[in-house]
Amino acid sequence: MTRPQGKRGSKSKFIMIDHSVFNHPAYRSLKVGPRSLFFELIARFKGYNNGKIYLSSRQAAERLNCTKDTALAYFKVLENRGFIVAVKQHALGVEGKGRATEWRLTHLPCDGSKPTFDFTKKSEPQQEN
């Protein structure tokens, strides 16, 4: 007899954000677009790949239903505010295949290091798109 799918048997995935991040004034001051992109990046975190989270501006634009330039602006807002850090910049390989930027989420540990919470160290939020 199989067990009914309940809380214990559920295989669904979820995105978790700590209340200390969710309630921080820096997060609260983000507009809807950058917040949505932040959740798209968190969704790509698998529990061990912080610092190697890939999401290109084209993929982000498709996921957020916006233009590539708008998605790029959202990345810049998150980076300027200290929510994400670019570990490796995007590049075009010798075979013509591109590689997306590798991102690190500052509220999560990375490679055995503690979270840096860079967004808590930034001063007044700058104007954003």
C-alpha positions in Angstrom: 0.0 0.0 0.0 1.4 3.4 -1.0 1.5 6.2 1.4 -0.6 9.3 0.6 1.3 12.4 -0.5 1.2 14.7 2.5 3.7 16.9 4.2 6.2 14.2 4.7 5.8 12.5 1.2 5.7 15.7 -0.9 8.5 16.0 -3.4 7.7 19.6 -4.4 10.4 22.2 -4.3 10.1 25.6 -2.6 12.0 28.9 -2.4 13.0 30.0 1.1 14.0 33.5 2.1 14.9 34.3 5.7 12.8 36.8 7.5 15.9 38.8 8.3 16.3 39.4 4.5 12.6 39.7 3.7 12.1 42.3 6.4 15.3 44.3 5.9 14.7 47.9 4.6 17.1 47.3 1.7 14.9 44.4 0.5 11.7 46.3 1.2 12.9 49.3 -0.9 13.4 47.1 -4.0 10.8 47.5 -6.8 8.9 44.5 -8.1 11.3 43.8 -11.0 14.5 43.4 -9.0 12.6 41.4 -6.3 11.3 39.0 -9.0 14.8 38.6 -10.4 16.1 37.9 -6.9 13.6 35.1 -6.5 14.6 33.7 -9.9 18.2 33.6 -8.7 17.3 32.0 -5.4 15.3 29.4 -7.3 18.5 28.3 -9.1 20.3 27.7 -5.8 20.5 24.0 -5.1 22.0 24.0 -1.6 25.6 23.8 -2.7 26.1 26.0 -5.8 26.2 29.5 -4.4 28.9 31.4 -6.4 28.1 29.3 -9.4 24.5 30.4 -10.1 24.0 31.0 -13.8 21.2 33.1 -15.2 21.8 35.1 -18.4 20.0 38.4 -19.1 18.1 36.7 -22.0 16.9 33.9 -19.7 16.0 36.4 -17.0 14.1 38.5 -19.6 12.2 35.4 -20.7 11.4 34.3 -17.1 10.3 37.9 -16.1 8.5 38.7 -19.3 10.5 41.8 -20.0 13.2 43.0 -22.4 16.8 42.0 -22.1 17.8 45.6 -21.2 15.3 45.7 -18.4 16.6 42.4 -17.0 20.1 43.8 -17.2 19.0 46.9 -15.2 17.5 44.6 -12.6 20.8 42.7 -12.3 22.6 46.0 -11.8 20.1 47.1 -9.1 20.6 43.8 -7.2 24.4 44.1 -7.5 24.5 47.8 -6.5 22.4 47.1 -3.5 24.6 44.2 -2.4 22.1 41.3 -2.8 24.2 39.5 -5.5 27.9 39.6 -6.5 29.3 38.6 -9.9 31.9 35.9 -9.3 32.8 35.4 -13.0 31.7 37.8 -15.7 30.0 36.6 -18.9 32.1 35.7 -21.9 31.9 34.5 -25.4 33.9 31.3 -25.9 36.2 30.6 -28.9 33.5 28.4 -30.4 31.0 31.2 -30.3 29.1 29.8 -27.3 28.5 32.3 -24.6 28.8 31.7 -20.9 26.5 33.5 -18.5 27.8 35.4 -15.4 28.2 33.3 -12.3 26.4 34.9 -9.4 26.7 34.6 -5.6 23.8 35.4 -3.3 25.2 37.4 -0.4 22.6 36.1 2.2 23.8 32.5 1.7 27.1 30.7 2.6 29.5 30.2 -0.3 32.4 27.7 -0.5 32.5 27.2 3.3 32.4 30.9 4.0 29.7 32.6 6.0 27.1 34.8 4.3 28.4 38.4 3.8 25.0 40.1 3.8 26.5 43.0 1.7 23.0 44.6 1.4 23.2 45.5 5.1 26.4 47.4 4.6 25.1 49.7 1.8 24.0 53.2 2.6 20.8 54.8 1.3 19.3 53.1 -1.7 20.1 54.8 -5.1 17.5 55.6 -7.7 16.7 52.6 -9.8 14.7 51.8 -12.9 
